[in-house]
Amino acid sequence: MRPILLQAHERSLTKIRYNREGDLLFSSGKDKIPCVWYSINGERLGTYNGHNGTVWTIDVNWDTTAFVSASADSTVRVWDVQTGRERNSYTLEAPARCCAFSYDGNSILYTNDDVMGKSCEMYLADIRMRPAEGPSVRINISQLGHRKVTSVLWGTLDQFIITGHDNGELVQWDIKTQEDVRKEKPHAAQIMDLQTNRDLTFFISSSKDCTAKLFDVETLDYLKTYTTDRPVNSAAMSPIKDHVVLGGGQEAIEVTQSAATTGKFEARFFHLIFEEEFARVKGHFGPINTLAFHPDGKSYASGGEDGFVRIHHFDNDYLDYDF
């Protein structure tokens, strides 16, 4: 299983995302320039230039025509995937943290951090409208008694939103009433990442409390736990097998005090149902910050604190193997 190494980011990776067909891989990092790559051979297609700060989150719509990025420069920008031109720009009063396309690709959801005396807020905007018209929905999350949002997901058929918070809380929001309809606190520390499975029925949350947990999207019912001995920064579910891959490692600030072997920077594979770990993949020189499975399930990609994206194509032994 030889990896393809993608090196274009000068600083650590924050998010990687495949498009729906899986032929393109999008990546963002703390160096303010998101990139797009051919996933088959790791060739870089281009960059999206315009941000002036860390790009925390990216997303691409279902037909790969639009690409959204949320940045610490307090803007959320929508780009034309093919040309790299900026289509819309939404300016916030505080650094933007999360962004996500709705299932139909017409709306974006984005949030900002609660810094400099500003509240953490969540916005919904229709990208067919002019940005000057403002967001169609604006929810003040801090006023409703919740902590900072660190990750977001659209629910089934865009009827609700799920947010993960820095105190380990999960909240489900009804878009029409703009209220929090369900609340759970499954984690003891910050939720780092939320990812759904292929048919959007389950999602997996990864947290600094060294666990990843599986939930039902509609009801937030807790289903499974995958436990490690280090913070989990990202977790992804295989689209073809009952497998979960977890990535993490120590806090970046503590890495300088340890060797690469003790930092435990492997990607770990767990069985979705039995919760047992069955494989590890080494490679990164720092914590893994973000993971994504290829839509065909035959490869996965990981982005690390070391600034590399590694695309691993599975051997036939893995694809033929049944538990």
ABEGO torsion letter per residue (X at the ends): XBBBBBBABABBBABBBBBAAGABBBBBBAAGBBBBBBAAAGBBAEBBBGBABBBABBBBBAAGABBBBBBAAGBBBBBBAAAGBBABBBBBABBBABBBBBAAGABBBBBBBBBGGBBBBBBBBBAABBAAAEBABBBBAAAAGBBBBABBBBBBGGABBBBBBAAGBBBBBBAAAGBBABBBBABABBBABBBBBAAGABBBBBBAAGBBBBBBAAAGBBABBBBBABBBABBBBBAABBBBBBBBEBBAAAAAABBAAAAGABBBBBBAAAGBBABBBBGBABBBABBBBBAAGABBBBBBAAGBBBBBBBBAAAAABBX
